[in-house]
Amino acid sequence: MGHKHSITIPAHNPIKVGTLNNGLKDIAAYLKLTKEDLVVNLFYNN
């Protein structure tokens, strides 16, 4: 952390589950979170 981190998620409709999963894993690793904690923070916390 401390520097810009970018990933590319294709704008496919629908996005493939594996593509989304890999993106979430990459972001979670960068933030030092589990993928599950990242998903909770993104979609379930107000």
Secondary structure, DSSP 8 states (H G I E B T S, - for coil): --S---------SS--HHHHHHHHHHHHHHHT--HHHHHHHHHT--
